[in-house]
Amino acid sequence: MLLGKVIGRIVLSKQDKKLEGKKLLILQLLDENENAIGSPVISVDTVGAGNGELVLICEGDESMLSFPDPIPPADLGVVGIIDDINITEIMIKKVKYNKDKEREDDSNSYYRRRKI
């Protein structure tokens, strides 16, 4: 699951029959500190989210299971509206690099907990 913020909406004049009546949202993916990561994505809305709201996003075929048949052809779905985020600690992955700035095998990396 992913964290995102609704930044817009898509309106289609023609679409696949399975998308008829479905609301499409433009989302900015966020990290745990609500900072933007990557480019905006388009998602089908299953919960009635509005502009500016923080949302929970599900990926893959499972993201469309909340729709009755016909299931829309999409791989991202907004499945929740977030009221509050409370993080007490995060896992930070440390990755070792060799002298040529190439990433070494994952067996050499480790995780460290950090209290927030």
Secondary structure, DSSP 8 states (H G I E B T S, - for coil): -EEEEEEEEE--SS--GGGTT-EEEEEEEE-TTS-B-SS-EEEEESS---TT-EEEEEESGGGGTTS-SS--S-SEEEEEE-S----SEEEEEE--B-TTS-B--GGG-EEEEEE-
